[in-house]
Amino acid sequence: MNDQTTAEATDREERLKTAYTETELRCPNCRATWSPVVANFVNFGTDPKGREGMLLSLIHI
């Protein structure tokens, strides 16, 4: 591999990593607020908990 190919592969790997962000949620009933971490992009090939995270859901009641 040459330097350009290696740089392209590294750039591609970086773009395909699971990316997270934080958002603020507010319960309309009790006015509680919290900031869960939310995945913007999930790479199921590299993120071992990606599939599990899609199956699980947390609900504030």
N, C-alpha and C positions, 0 to 999 in steps of 0.2 A: 504494500500500500504506500502511496505517496502522501505527502503532507496535505494536499487538497482533499483527497479521498478521506483521510482520517478526520480532517476538520468537518467535512460534510456529514460523516457518520456521527461525530460527536454532537453536531448541531441538531441532527435529526433525533438522536436519543434525548437530547435536552427538551426538544419541542414535544416529544411523545411521553414525557413523564406526567404522572398524575399531578394536576394543579388544583390547589385549594384557595378559597377565599373565605372571608368571614362576613356575615350579614346580620343585621339586627331584626329580630322577630318580636312581635308584640301580641299577646293574647287579648282578644277583644273583650273577653268576659272579665278577667281578673286584672288586666292591665300589666301583667308581668312582662318583663322584657328579658331577652337573653340573646347571645350571639353565638350560634352554632357555626362550626366549620362546615363549609359546603364544597363539594368537589365540582369544579368547572369542567374538568376533563378527567376521565378515568381510563387508564390504559390497563385492561384486564390481563395483558401479557406480562406486565412488569409489576403490577400492584397486587400482592398476595391477598389483600383484604377487599379488593375491588368488587368481586362477585358477592361476597358476604355483605358488604355495605349496601349493595343494590337490593338484597333480599330483606335486610332488616329495616325497620322504620321506627322512629320515635315520635310519639304523638303527645302533645301537651293538652291535657283536658282540664 
